[in-house]
Amino acid sequence: MPLGGLGEIGKNMMVVEYGDDIIIIDCGLMFPEEDMPGVDLVIPDITYLQERKDNIRGIIITHGHEDHIGALPYILPQLNVPIYCAPLPQGLIQVKLKESHVHNVKIHAVQPGERIDLGLFNIEFISMCHSIPDSAGLVIRTPAGTIVHSGDFKLDYTPVDCRPTDLGRLGQIGAEGVLLLMADSTHVELAGYTPSEKVVGETISTIMGAAKGRVLVTTFASLVSRIQQVMDAAVLYNRKIFIAGRGMNDIVKMALKMGYLKAPDGLIGELSEMHRLPPNRIALVTTGSQGEPTSALVRIANREHREVQIKQGDTVIISASPIPGNESVVAKTIDSLFKQGAIVYYDRIAKVHVHGHASQEELKLLQSLIRPQYFVPVHGEYRHLKLHAKLAEGMGVQPDNIFILEDGDILELSPNGGKVTGHVPASNVYVDGVSVGDINGVVLRNRKMLSQDGIVVAIITLDASTGQMAVRPDIVSRGFVDPEAGRALLEESKDMVSRMFEEEKQRISDSAVINNRVRDVLSKFYYDRTRRRPMVLPVLVTV
């Protein structure tokens, strides 16, 4: 049962159930889309899991990116189950849970090649190369057969600081017989092979060597391999590293402590000391590659950062590609940096980022190694799943044995057959500030209406004894018409409400009826005059 990650990018969560045993693979978040105003994050709906808490044996994490671990602080307090993952995801999760004040969570570190037993499931972690160290694929042995979950992966023969994908072990598993393969579909549209991370390190080093002033590199805080490449270039060109962004700082400290980042003594300095060095001795690493409003780079671009301001001659490297939906905010950030005199390198003009997902030839190789009986494409929008299904069919999987699922579908499998047998709740759960799940479709619809046509508040004062208006109504608008230019329109709408009450033959005592009448009269009037539909909010006051 996928509860997230199918038909969308992010929010990855897969549930596997046999008898009375349930395991959860990944627990990620998704960034809000443009039609989700005011929403901070989107996480999976765990209604099905809450009803079966006692059957959940654990959450297995494939790697430490936000779309695979980001929902843990919101979901663990509701489920309280142990987590199993490799050491680096363990460290990243601990940082995240500490930030969110979630305590007493059992996190077990599992090395590639190790096996764990959770109920009737036997789970083996397999080394998979991705854009972050300690990424794992999963071999899940069940009484019904073996499931292979690829996690996010690519084939990189010269990785920076992660183990190469263990093709030998994958081949052995395939030879033993695999019931189901679930594989990463994110970049199935791309022909050929995904370039190596080594290319990015060479580009960053070349740009830093040629830069006359400061160099600012922005990337995902969890992209440890990219941070290591920046550190290596800084050592080569005698620059000191400064970290901007609390999340980035916490992760760098954790990765240094655990040995995933290697830096000579004195390489990393405090941001407050940066002004003491000449510009050609400074390299900054910051968050903000997705244009997040509170991130360090965006605050620098908006001239709002306390310690760092862009100067003529600064070089900025945006070492990430925009997540779908974030393109416009990232473009605005780049424009602002250029306007302030910086030289900006980003993925369209320089090899400053390679993605961490398998392209077509790598996906074909995985199919040929595993040779599954059934196949389910995961991690991608619908077109990605469809294209991956077609690729699998071309590699010999029977069309009837390929299932393109949607979030919430129940796929039942046995060696004798497979079919979708039902659906469980799998809607979006919205995080808005400290509120989790309180925002629904009605709230979002109201927010969109307010953002498009504004609001009109009609304040009507009624005489308690007669039911008639005690004074002329007061009408206030925000985001609908300019207060000065639209004054005549608002005055006319006050007259419309006054006439409505004068024309009533009998007293109306029901406030709901009055509200609806006022709303209908004003909505029709404003639409006729402006062809817009502001939200009309009547407020009744009785004196």
SEGUGU-831575 format. One record per residue (C-alpha): residue in one letter; z, x, y. Coordinates in Angstrom, 2 decimals, always signed. Example, Ala and Ser with C-alpha at 12.3 -4.5 7.8 and 13.67 -1.06 7.14 Angstrom:
<'A', <+7.80, +12.30, -4.50>>
<'S', <+7.14, +13.67, -1.06>>
This chain:
<'M', <+0.00, +0.00, +0.00>>
<'P', <-1.08, +1.67, +3.23>>
<'L', <+1.23, +0.57, +6.08>>
<'G', <-0.66, +2.71, +8.62>>
<'G', <-3.45, +5.24, +9.03>>
<'L', <-6.39, +3.18, +7.73>>
<'G', <-8.81, +1.81, +10.31>>
<'E', <-7.04, +3.90, +12.99>>
<'I', <-6.22, +7.50, +13.91>>
<'G', <-2.49, +8.13, +13.48>>
<'K', <+0.49, +6.07, +12.29>>
<'N', <+0.02, +7.42, +8.75>>
<'M', <+2.22, +5.82, +6.09>>
<'M', <+1.37, +5.18, +2.45>>
<'V', <+3.64, +3.40, -0.03>>
<'V', <+3.36, +4.01, -3.79>>
<'E', <+5.28, +1.66, -6.11>>
<'Y', <+5.75, +1.62, -9.87>>
<'G', <+8.23, -0.82, -11.41>>
<'D', <+11.44, -0.58, -9.38>>
<'D', <+10.60, +2.79, -7.82>>
<'I', <+9.03, +3.24, -4.36>>
<'I', <+8.05, +6.46, -2.60>>
<'I', <+6.71, +6.72, +0.96>>
<'I', <+4.12, +9.33, +1.94>>
<'D', <+4.37, +10.29, +5.65>>
<'C', <+5.88, +8.36, +8.52>>
<'G', <+3.75, +8.87, +11.62>>
<'L', <+3.23, +7.40, +15.06>>
<'M', <+0.11, +6.52, +17.02>>
<'F', <-0.47, +6.89, +20.75>>
<'P', <-1.08, +3.57, +22.54>>
<'E', <-4.64, +2.44, +23.24>>
<'E', <-5.93, +1.27, +26.63>>
<'D', <-5.19, -2.38, +25.80>>
<'M', <-1.47, -1.64, +25.28>>
<'P', <-0.11, -1.35, +28.87>>
<'G', <+3.42, +0.00, +29.18>>
<'V', <+3.69, +0.90, +25.49>>
<'D', <+4.94, +4.44, +24.80>>
<'L', <+4.27, +4.72, +21.05>>
<'V', <+3.07, +2.65, +18.10>>
<'I', <+4.80, +2.91, +14.70>>
<'P', <+4.26, +1.22, +11.30>>
<'D', <+5.66, -2.18, +10.33>>
<'I', <+8.25, -1.60, +7.56>>
<'T', <+9.12, -5.24, +6.81>>
<'Y', <+8.07, -4.79, +3.16>>
<'L', <+10.25, -1.68, +2.81>>
<'Q', <+13.31, -3.23, +4.48>>
<'E', <+13.28, -5.99, +1.87>>
<'R', <+13.29, -3.36, -0.92>>
<'K', <+15.55, -0.66, +0.56>>
<'D', <+17.39, -0.06, -2.70>>
<'N', <+14.17, +0.80, -4.54>>
<'I', <+13.04, +3.55, -2.13>>
<'R', <+13.54, +6.97, -3.72>>
<'G', <+12.46, +9.07, -0.73>>
<'I', <+9.98, +9.86, +2.03>>
<'I', <+7.57, +12.71, +1.28>>
<'I', <+6.05, +14.48, +4.30>>
<'T', <+2.73, +16.31, +3.92>>
<'H', <+2.99, +18.29, +7.20>>
<'G', <+4.67, +18.39, +10.60>>
<'H', <+2.22, +16.72, +13.02>>
<'E', <+3.31, +13.70, +15.08>>
<'D', <+0.94, +11.32, +13.30>>
<'H', <+2.83, +12.12, +10.08>>
<'I', <+6.47, +12.57, +11.20>>
<'G', <+6.67, +10.95, +14.66>>
<'A', <+8.04, +7.57, +13.52>>
<'L', <+10.98, +9.06, +11.56>>
<'P', <+13.53, +8.75, +14.43>>
<'Y', <+12.79, +5.01, +14.65>>
<'I', <+12.49, +4.22, +10.92>>
<'L', <+15.20, +6.38, +9.30>>
<'P', <+18.09, +4.43, +10.91>>
<'Q', <+16.68, +1.31, +9.25>>
<'L', <+16.05, +2.79, +5.78>>
<'N', <+18.45, +5.77, +5.41>>
<'V', <+16.58, +7.54, +2.59>>
<'P', <+16.16, +11.27, +1.83>>
<'I', <+13.13, +13.28, +3.04>>
<'Y', <+11.23, +15.85, +0.98>>
<'C', <+8.93, +18.35, +2.71>>
<'A', <+8.07, +22.05, +3.14>>
<'P', <+10.35, +24.26, +5.30>>
<'L', <+8.39, +24.10, +8.60>>
<'P', <+8.14, +20.27, +8.63>>
<'Q', <+11.87, +20.31, +7.81>>
<'G', <+12.54, +22.34, +10.97>>
<'L', <+10.26, +20.16, +13.13>>
<'I', <+11.91, +16.98, +11.82>>
<'Q', <+15.39, +18.38, +12.52>>
<'V', <+14.37, +19.14, +16.14>>
<'K', <+12.93, +15.63, +16.52>>
<'L', <+15.96, +13.86, +14.99>>
<'K', <+18.36, +15.91, +17.15>>
<'E', <+16.45, +14.86, +20.30>>
<'S', <+16.72, +11.21, +19.22>>
<'H', <+20.43, +11.48, +18.21>>
<'V', <+19.70, +10.51, +14.59>>
<'H', <+22.29, +12.17, +12.33>>
<'N', <+23.31, +12.49, +8.67>>
<'V', <+19.76, +12.55, +7.28>>
<'K', <+19.20, +14.45, +4.01>>
<'I', <+16.10, +16.68, +4.30>>
<'H', <+15.18, +18.69, +1.20>>
<'A', <+12.83, +21.69, +1.49>>
<'V', <+10.18, +21.94, -1.24>>
<'Q', <+7.91, +24.98, -1.69>>
<'P', <+4.23, +24.77, -2.79>>
<'G', <+4.10, +24.68, -6.59>>
<'E', <+7.55, +23.09, -6.91>>
<'R', <+8.03, +19.69, -8.54>>
<'I', <+10.57, +16.97, -7.82>>
<'D', <+11.47, +13.82, -9.76>>
<'L', <+11.98, +10.60, -7.80>>
<'G', <+12.60, +7.71, -10.20>>
<'L', <+9.59, +7.53, -12.53>>
<'F', <+7.49, +9.67, -10.16>>
<'N', <+7.02, +13.40, -10.69>>
<'I', <+5.67, +14.98, -7.49>>
<'E', <+4.14, +18.44, -7.17>>
<'F', <+3.48, +20.02, -3.77>>
<'I', <+0.16, +21.92, -3.49>>
<'S', <-0.68, +24.34, -0.67>>
<'M', <-3.36, +22.89, +1.67>>
<'C', <-4.64, +24.67, +4.77>>
<'H', <-4.49, +22.65, +8.01>>
<'S', <-3.94, +23.53, +11.67>>
<'I', <-0.19, +23.91, +11.06>>
<'P', <+1.62, +26.05, +8.47>>
<'D', <+3.29, +24.55, +5.39>>
<'S', <+0.82, +21.69, +4.96>>
<'A', <+0.82, +20.18, +1.49>>
<'G', <-1.21, +17.99, -0.78>>
<'L', <+0.63, +15.92, -3.35>>
<'V', <+0.11, +15.46, -7.09>>
<'I', <+2.02, +12.33, -8.07>>
<'R', <+2.38, +11.81, -11.81>>
<'T', <+3.17, +8.24, -12.83>>
<'P', <+3.30, +6.42, -16.19>>
<'A', <-0.06, +4.83, -15.24>>
<'G', <-1.80, +8.13, -14.40>>
<'T', <-1.98, +10.92, -11.83>>
<'I', <-2.53, +10.34, -8.10>>
<'V', <-3.71, +13.15, -5.80>>
<'H', <-3.09, +12.78, -2.04>>
<'S', <-4.88, +15.48, -0.05>>
<'G', <-2.81, +15.21, +3.15>>
<'D', <-4.68, +16.59, +6.17>>
<'F', <-6.64, +19.64, +5.07>>
<'K', <-9.60, +21.95, +5.52>>
<'L', <-10.90, +25.01, +3.70>>
<'D', <-10.15, +28.04, +5.90>>
<'Y', <-10.67, +31.36, +4.12>>
<'T', <-9.21, +33.34, +7.06>>
<'P', <-6.24, +31.21, +8.17>>
<'V', <-3.96, +32.50, +10.93>>
<'D', <-0.55, +31.85, +9.39>>
<'C', <-0.91, +29.26, +6.63>>
<'R', <-1.74, +29.66, +2.97>>
<'P', <-5.35, +28.89, +2.01>>
<'T', <-5.98, +25.62, +0.20>>
<'D', <-5.07, +26.17, -3.47>>
<'L', <-8.48, +25.40, -4.97>>
<'G', <-7.51, +26.90, -8.33>>
<'R', <-4.58, +24.52, -8.81>>
<'L', <-6.66, +21.56, -7.62>>
<'G', <-9.25, +22.45, -10.26>>
<'Q', <-6.55, +22.55, -12.97>>
<'I', <-5.23, +19.13, -11.89>>
<'G', <-8.77, +17.72, -11.97>>
<'A', <-9.29, +19.07, -15.51>>
<'E', <-6.09, +17.28, -16.64>>
<'G', <-7.53, +13.95, -15.45>>
<'V', <-6.85, +12.12, -12.18>>
<'L', <-6.54, +8.34, -11.88>>
<'L', <-6.77, +8.15, -8.06>>
<'L', <-7.72, +10.48, -5.22>>
<'M', <-6.69, +9.64, -1.64>>
<'A', <-8.40, +12.05, +0.78>>
<'D', <-8.50, +12.81, +4.51>>
<'S', <-11.49, +11.13, +6.23>>
<'T', <-10.91, +12.18, +9.87>>
<'H', <-13.99, +14.39, +10.25>>
<'V', <-16.28, +13.07, +7.52>>
<'E', <-18.95, +12.53, +10.21>>
<'L', <-19.40, +16.30, +10.63>>
<'A', <-21.90, +18.10, +8.41>>
<'G', <-21.23, +21.53, +6.93>>
<'Y', <-17.88, +23.32, +7.09>>
<'T', <-15.06, +23.37, +9.64>>
<'P', <-14.86, +26.72, +11.54>>
<'S', <-11.90, +29.03, +10.91>>
<'E', <-8.84, +29.21, +13.16>>
<'K', <-9.67, +32.92, +13.54>>
<'V', <-12.52, +31.98, +15.92>>
<'V', <-10.03, +30.42, +18.37>>
<'G', <-7.81, +33.52, +18.37>>
<'E', <-10.78, +35.72, +19.24>>
<'T', <-11.81, +33.39, +22.11>>
<'I', <-8.28, +33.21, +23.57>>
<'S', <-8.00, +37.01, +23.36>>
<'T', <-11.37, +37.51, +25.11>>
<'I', <-10.50, +35.06, +27.94>>
<'M', <-7.04, +36.59, +28.44>>
<'G', <-8.49, +40.11, +28.53>>
<'A', <-10.99, +39.15, +31.25>>
<'A', <-8.51, +37.12, +33.38>>
<'K', <-7.38, +38.76, +36.63>>
<'G', <-4.54, +36.30, +37.31>>
<'R', <-2.11, +34.22, +35.28>>
<'V', <-3.25, +32.58, +32.03>>
<'L', <-1.92, +29.09, +31.13>>
<'V', <-2.57, +27.88, +27.57>>
<'T', <-1.83, +24.28, +26.67>>
<'T', <-1.77, +22.93, +23.13>>
<'F', <+0.25, +20.65, +20.86>>
<'A', <+3.88, +21.79, +20.66>>
<'S', <+3.70, +21.69, +16.84>>
<'L', <+0.52, +23.82, +16.65>>
<'V', <+2.47, +26.93, +15.69>>
<'S', <-0.59, +28.94, +14.62>>
<'R', <-2.17, +28.51, +18.08>>
<'I', <+1.05, +29.63, +19.80>>
<'Q', <+1.04, +32.73, +17.56>>
<'Q', <-2.53, +33.51, +18.64>>
<'V', <-1.49, +33.32, +22.31>>
<'M', <+1.47, +35.63, +21.61>>
<'D', <-0.80, +38.15, +19.82>>
<'A', <-3.22, +38.18, +22.78>>
<'A', <-0.31, +38.58, +25.23>>
<'V', <+0.97, +41.63, +23.31>>
<'L', <-2.56, +43.11, +23.32>>
<'Y', <-2.97, +42.74, +27.10>>
<'N', <+0.64, +43.55, +28.09>>
<'R', <+1.52, +40.07, +29.33>>
<'K', <+4.89, +38.35, +29.11>>
<'I', <+5.05, +34.84, +27.58>>
<'F', <+6.75, +31.97, +29.41>>
<'I', <+7.23, +28.52, +27.85>>
<'A', <+6.93, +25.36, +30.00>>
<'G', <+8.01, +22.08, +28.40>>
<'R', <+11.29, +21.23, +26.66>>
<'G', <+9.64, +20.10, +23.40>>
<'M', <+7.56, +23.27, +23.24>>
<'N', <+10.66, +25.40, +23.94>>
<'D', <+12.66, +23.78, +21.13>>
<'I', <+9.85, +24.20, +18.60>>
<'V', <+9.17, +27.84, +19.56>>
<'K', <+12.88, +28.67, +19.14>>
<'M', <+12.94, +26.94, +15.73>>
<'A', <+9.71, +28.62, +14.55>>
<'L', <+10.95, +32.07, +15.65>>
<'K', <+14.25, +31.51, +13.86>>
<'M', <+12.50, +30.44, +10.64>>
<'G', <+9.94, +33.26, +10.79>>
<'Y', <+6.85, +31.11, +11.41>>
<'L', <+6.35, +32.79, +14.80>>
<'K', <+6.57, +36.56, +15.19>>
<'A', <+7.17, +38.06, +18.63>>
<'P', <+8.45, +41.52, +19.60>>
<'D', <+11.70, +41.69, +21.55>>
<'G', <+11.22, +41.01, +25.25>>
<'L', <+7.87, +39.21, +24.87>>
<'I', <+9.26, +35.77, +25.81>>
<'G', <+10.91, +35.38, +29.19>>
<'E', <+12.75, +32.66, +31.08>>
<'L', <+10.57, +30.54, +33.36>>
<'S', <+12.87, +31.19, +36.31>>
<'E', <+12.09, +34.96, +36.06>>
<'M', <+8.29, +34.51, +36.14>>
<'H', <+7.94, +35.09, +39.91>>
<'R', <+9.16, +38.68, +39.52>>
<'L', <+5.99, +39.72, +37.63>>
<'P', <+2.46, +40.22, +39.00>>
<'P', <-0.03, +37.48, +37.97>>
<'N', <-1.92, +39.76, +35.54>>
<'R', <+1.28, +40.21, +33.50>>
<'I', <+1.92, +36.47, +32.96>>
<'A', <+0.87, +34.12, +30.14>>
<'L', <+2.22, +30.57, +30.13>>
<'V', <+2.29, +28.25, +27.10>>
<'T', <+2.67, +24.58, +27.99>>
<'T', <+2.54, +21.07, +26.58>>
<'G', <+0.12, +18.48, +27.99>>
<'S', <-3.13, +18.91, +26.08>>
<'Q', <-3.45, +15.09, +25.83>>
<'G', <-2.75, +14.38, +29.50>>
<'E', <+0.72, +12.95, +28.79>>
<'P', <+2.19, +11.91, +32.18>>
<'T', <+5.54, +13.69, +31.73>>
<'S', <+4.15, +16.86, +30.11>>
<'A', <+4.34, +20.27, +31.79>>
<'L', <+0.59, +20.73, +32.37>>
<'V', <+0.11, +17.29, +33.94>>
<'R', <+3.07, +17.86, +36.27>>
<'I', <+1.59, +21.26, +37.19>>
<'A', <-1.84, +19.66, +37.81>>
<'N', <-0.19, +16.97, +39.96>>
<'R', <+1.81, +19.59, +41.94>>
<'E', <+5.06, +18.09, +40.67>>
<'H', <+6.39, +20.99, +38.56>>
<'R', <+9.45, +22.74, +39.95>>
<'E', <+8.66, +26.26, +38.66>>
<'V', <+4.86, +26.45, +38.32>>
<'Q', <+2.11, +25.72, +40.87>>
<'I', <-1.59, +26.46, +40.34>>
<'K', <-2.88, +29.40, +42.39>>
<'Q', <-6.43, +30.54, +43.14>>
<'G', <-7.54, +32.76, +40.25>>
<'D', <-5.35, +31.19, +37.54>>
<'T', <-7.02, +30.64, +34.17>>
<'V', <-6.18, +27.51, +32.16>>
<'I', <-7.10, +27.17, +28.47>>
<'I', <-6.83, +23.64, +27.02>>
<'S', <-6.63, +24.48, +23.32>>
<'A', <-6.97, +20.97, +21.86>>
<'S', <-9.50, +18.17, +21.77>>
<'P', <-8.58, +14.78, +23.26>>
<'I', <-7.32, +12.16, +20.83>>
<'P', <-9.62, +9.08, +21.00>>
<'G', <-8.51, +7.01, +24.00>>
<'N', <-7.09, +9.99, +25.93>>
<'E', <-10.43, +11.37, +27.15>>
<'S', <-10.23, +9.97, +30.70>>
<'V', <-6.68, +11.20, +31.43>>
<'V', <-7.49, +14.67, +30.06>>
<'A', <-10.66, +14.76, +32.22>>
<'K', <-8.60, +13.87, +35.34>>
<'T', <-6.17, +16.69, +34.57>>
<'I', <-9.06, +19.17, +34.21>>
<'D', <-10.59, +17.96, +37.51>>
<'S', <-7.28, +18.42, +39.32>>
<'L', <-6.89, +21.98, +37.98>>
<'F', <-10.42, +22.90, +39.08>>
<'K', <-9.79, +21.46, +42.56>>
<'Q', <-6.73, +23.70, +42.96>>
<'G', <-8.74, +26.84, +42.23>>
<'A', <-8.13, +27.39, +38.52>>
<'I', <-10.78, +28.45, +36.01>>
<'V', <-10.49, +25.95, +33.14>>
<'Y', <-11.71, +26.45, +29.57>>
<'Y', <-11.78, +23.46, +27.21>>
<'D', <-13.42, +22.58, +23.90>>
<'R', <-16.79, +21.52, +25.38>>
<'I', <-17.48, +24.85, +27.06>>
<'A', <-15.68, +27.43, +24.87>>
<'K', <-14.43, +27.84, +21.28>>
<'V', <-10.81, +27.30, +22.36>>
<'H', <-10.09, +24.72, +19.66>>
<'V', <-11.17, +23.94, +16.12>>
<'H', <-10.01, +20.84, +14.36>>
<'G', <-7.86, +20.98, +11.24>>
<'H', <-9.80, +18.54, +9.08>>
<'A', <-12.38, +18.98, +6.34>>
<'S', <-16.05, +18.42, +7.12>>
<'Q', <-18.56, +16.97, +4.64>>
<'E', <-19.11, +20.03, +2.41>>
<'E', <-15.36, +20.59, +2.03>>
<'L', <-14.83, +16.94, +1.10>>
<'K', <-17.59, +17.25, -1.51>>
<'L', <-15.88, +20.32, -2.97>>
<'L', <-12.58, +18.40, -3.26>>
<'Q', <-14.38, +15.56, -5.06>>
<'S', <-16.01, +18.00, -7.49>>
<'L', <-12.66, +19.66, -8.27>>
<'I', <-10.62, +16.48, -8.73>>
<'R', <-13.27, +14.20, -10.34>>
<'P', <-11.10, +11.06, -9.89>>
<'Q', <-11.55, +7.75, -11.72>>
<'Y', <-10.75, +5.83, -8.50>>
<'F', <-11.08, +6.85, -4.86>>
<'V', <-9.45, +5.59, -1.64>>
<'P', <-10.49, +7.22, +1.67>>
<'V', <-7.49, +7.52, +4.05>>
<'H', <-6.70, +8.80, +7.56>>
<'G', <-9.52, +7.47, +9.72>>
<'E', <-11.12, +4.58, +11.54>>
<'Y', <-13.23, +2.13, +9.55>>
<'R', <-16.50, +4.04, +10.02>>
<'H', <-14.83, +7.22, +8.69>>
<'L', <-13.57, +5.39, +5.59>>
<'K', <-17.01, +3.86, +5.01>>
<'L', <-18.82, +7.20, +5.31>>
<'H', <-16.28, +8.92, +3.05>>
<'A', <-16.73, +6.18, +0.44>>
<'K', <-20.50, +6.78, +0.54>>
<'L', <-19.95, +10.54, +0.15>>
<'A', <-17.71, +9.94, -2.90>>
<'E', <-20.34, +7.68, -4.43>>
<'G', <-22.88, +10.47, -3.98>>
<'M', <-20.50, +12.78, -5.86>>
<'G', <-20.40, +10.49, -8.89>>
<'V', <-17.53, +8.05, -8.33>>
<'Q', <-18.54, +4.56, -9.50>>
<'P', <-19.03, +2.17, -6.55>>
<'D', <-16.71, -0.41, -8.16>>
<'N', <-13.99, +2.26, -8.33>>
<'I', <-14.04, +3.00, -4.58>>
<'F', <-11.71, +0.91, -2.41>>
<'I', <-11.94, +0.78, +1.39>>
<'L', <-8.51, -0.60, +2.23>>
<'E', <-6.96, -1.98, +5.40>>
<'D', <-3.34, -1.50, +6.44>>
<'G', <-1.21, -3.84, +4.34>>
<'D', <-3.59, -4.21, +1.37>>
<'I', <-2.00, -4.02, -2.10>>
<'L', <-4.15, -2.01, -4.51>>
<'E', <-3.03, -2.35, -8.13>>
<'L', <-4.32, +0.34, -10.50>>
<'S', <-4.21, +1.06, -14.19>>
<'P', <-6.47, +3.15, -16.46>>
<'N', <-8.23, -0.11, -17.36>>
<'G', <-9.04, -1.33, -13.85>>
<'G', <-8.14, -1.67, -10.21>>
<'K', <-8.22, -4.47, -7.66>>
<'V', <-6.77, -5.55, -4.33>>
<'T', <-4.23, -8.24, -5.23>>
<'G', <-2.62, -9.20, -1.93>>
<'H', <-1.41, -8.17, +1.49>>
<'V', <+1.95, -7.17, +3.01>>
<'P', <+2.92, -7.18, +6.73>>
<'A', <+1.39, -4.16, +8.47>>
<'S', <+1.03, -5.02, +12.14>>
<'N', <+1.70, -2.60, +14.98>>
<'V', <+5.31, -2.11, +16.07>>
<'Y', <+5.49, -1.10, +19.73>>
<'V', <+8.00, +1.36, +21.19>>
<'D', <+8.62, +0.71, +24.89>>
<'G', <+11.40, +2.84, +26.38>>
<'V', <+14.44, +2.26, +24.15>>
<'S', <+13.02, -1.01, +22.87>>
<'V', <+11.53, -0.92, +19.35>>
<'G', <+9.64, -3.94, +18.07>>
<'D', <+10.61, -6.28, +20.92>>
<'I', <+7.12, -6.12, +22.45>>
<'N', <+4.66, -8.52, +20.84>>
<'G', <+1.15, -9.81, +21.46>>
<'V', <+2.33, -12.35, +24.04>>
<'V', <+4.04, -9.65, +26.14>>
<'L', <+0.96, -7.39, +25.99>>
<'R', <-1.30, -10.32, +26.92>>
<'N', <+0.90, -11.09, +29.93>>
<'R', <+0.88, -7.43, +30.98>>
<'K', <-2.91, -7.31, +30.77>>
<'M', <-3.18, -10.50, +32.81>>
<'L', <-0.85, -9.05, +35.46>>
<'S', <-2.85, -5.81, +35.56>>
<'Q', <-6.17, -7.64, +35.93>>
<'D', <-5.53, -10.57, +38.31>>
<'G', <-1.95, -10.15, +39.56>>
<'I', <+0.80, -12.75, +39.89>>
<'V', <+1.55, -15.68, +42.21>>
<'V', <+5.13, -16.97, +42.47>>
<'A', <+5.52, -20.51, +43.85>>
<'I', <+9.09, -21.22, +45.01>>
<'I', <+9.69, -24.98, +45.25>>
<'T', <+12.92, -26.37, +46.68>>
<'L', <+13.70, -29.93, +45.53>>
<'D', <+16.18, -32.45, +46.94>>
<'A', <+18.56, -33.29, +44.07>>
<'S', <+19.00, -36.92, +45.20>>
<'T', <+15.33, -37.87, +45.80>>
<'G', <+13.40, -35.44, +43.59>>
<'Q', <+11.10, -34.68, +46.55>>
<'M', <+10.57, -31.32, +48.21>>
<'A', <+13.30, -30.41, +50.66>>
<'V', <+11.11, -27.83, +52.49>>
<'R', <+7.53, -26.67, +52.35>>
<'P', <+6.93, -24.45, +49.25>>
<'D', <+6.97, -20.69, +49.61>>
<'I', <+4.21, -18.76, +47.79>>
<'V', <+4.30, -14.99, +47.24>>
<'S', <+1.56, -12.94, +45.53>>
<'R', <+1.39, -9.41, +44.13>>
<'G', <-1.85, -7.79, +42.97>>
<'F', <-3.86, -10.98, +43.63>>
<'V', <-4.96, -10.97, +47.27>>
<'D', <-4.17, -8.76, +50.24>>
<'P', <-1.17, -10.34, +52.06>>
<'E', <-2.98, -10.28, +55.42>>
<'A', <-6.56, -11.05, +54.36>>
<'G', <-5.42, -13.73, +51.89>>
<'R', <-2.88, -15.45, +54.18>>
<'A', <-5.12, -18.47, +54.78>>
<'L', <-5.67, -18.92, +51.04>>
<'L', <-1.93, -18.86, +50.33>>
<'E', <-1.22, -21.30, +53.20>>
<'E', <-3.83, -23.69, +51.81>>
<'S', <-2.29, -23.44, +48.34>>
<'K', <+1.11, -24.41, +49.84>>
<'D', <-0.55, -27.54, +51.24>>
<'M', <-1.99, -28.28, +47.77>>
<'V', <+1.49, -28.26, +46.21>>
<'S', <+2.94, -30.37, +49.04>>
<'R', <+0.19, -32.99, +48.57>>
<'M', <+0.79, -33.05, +44.83>>
<'F', <+4.39, -34.16, +45.39>>
<'E', <+3.43, -36.66, +48.13>>
<'E', <+0.89, -38.33, +45.84>>
<'E', <+3.34, -38.80, +42.97>>
<'K', <+4.18, -42.53, +42.72>>
<'Q', <+7.45, -42.02, +40.89>>
<'R', <+10.06, -39.35, +40.77>>
<'I', <+9.58, -36.53, +38.22>>
<'S', <+12.91, -35.27, +36.95>>
<'D', <+11.74, -33.02, +34.11>>
<'S', <+11.52, -29.43, +35.39>>
<'A', <+9.09, -28.44, +32.60>>
<'V', <+6.66, -31.18, +33.70>>
<'I', <+6.92, -30.04, +37.35>>
<'N', <+6.32, -26.42, +36.34>>
<'N', <+3.21, -27.34, +34.34>>
<'R', <+1.80, -29.56, +37.15>>
<'V', <+2.28, -26.84, +39.78>>
<'R', <+0.81, -24.18, +37.47>>
<'D', <-2.27, -26.33, +36.69>>
<'V', <-2.92, -27.26, +40.34>>
<'L', <-2.62, -23.69, +41.62>>
<'S', <-4.53, -22.09, +38.71>>
<'K', <-7.50, -24.43, +39.25>>
<'F', <-7.41, -23.95, +43.04>>
<'Y', <-7.31, -20.13, +42.84>>
<'Y', <-10.07, -20.00, +40.22>>
<'D', <-12.32, -22.30, +42.26>>
<'R', <-11.83, -20.14, +45.35>>
<'T', <-11.74, -16.61, +43.89>>
<'R', <-13.04, -16.80, +40.30>>
<'R', <-9.84, -15.04, +39.26>>
<'R', <-6.94, -16.22, +37.16>>
<'P', <-3.62, -14.80, +38.42>>
<'M', <-0.47, -15.52, +36.47>>
<'V', <+1.16, -18.49, +38.26>>
<'L', <+4.93, -18.57, +37.99>>
<'P', <+6.64, -21.67, +39.48>>
<'V', <+10.33, -21.28, +40.40>>
<'L', <+12.31, -24.50, +40.97>>
<'V', <+15.40, -24.54, +43.20>>
<'T', <+17.44, -27.76, +43.49>>
<'V', <+19.63, -28.38, +46.58>>
